[in-house]
Amino acid sequence: FSRRGFNIDSLAVGETDDPKVSRVTIVADGDEHTVEQLEKQLNKLIDTLKVKALAPDELLSRELQLIKINATSQQRSEILTICEIMGAKIADISATTMTLEISDTTQHLERFQQLIKPYGIKEIVRTGVIAIQKGAETIRK
C-alpha cells in the first residue's frame, strides 16, 4: 500500500461468525480515485472474498481505548463523574493511577481524552476502528 501511496489510518482484523473467515477493516483517507484504487488492489489478493467501501453515513464504527492516568484519592470522584458522563469504565485502579476503558467513535474518544488530560496521562492504547454497515444489508456474499 505504501508503495502505491495509500495512507492507512487504521487497520483491524478480527473473527467473524464463520471461523474460516476473518474481517479486515481498513480506514483510509482519500478521494474517489484513491478509494477505487485501494479496492482494486485488495480485490487482487487471492484470499480476499469481498471488498466494500463504506461512506461515513453508511456505517457504524467503534474504537476501544485504554488510558492510564494519574489519580490521587481526592481526584477520583471527579474522574468517576467524567467517566459516567462519557460512558467510560474503570478497568484498573491503584494507589496512584486509574486505567479507564472507553469504546465509542473516534471523535468521542478524542473528547474524552481532552477531558482527562489535565489529570496527567501516563499511557494510552487504542485499537483500530471496526465498522459494520447500517441497516439489513450485509457485506457477505
ZIJOTA-V53213 format. One line per field, one symbol per residue. psi: psi as a letter, one per 40 degrees, with the letter a starting at -180 (. if undefined). A space follows every 50 residues. Layout:
BEGIN
psi: ???
END
This chain:
BEGIN
psi: dddeehhhdihhhiiaeheehihhhhhihiadddddddddddddhdehdi hhhhideeihiiihhhhhiihiddeddddddddddefiihdihadeiihi hhhaiddddddddddeddeghdihhiiihiiihiadiiei.
END
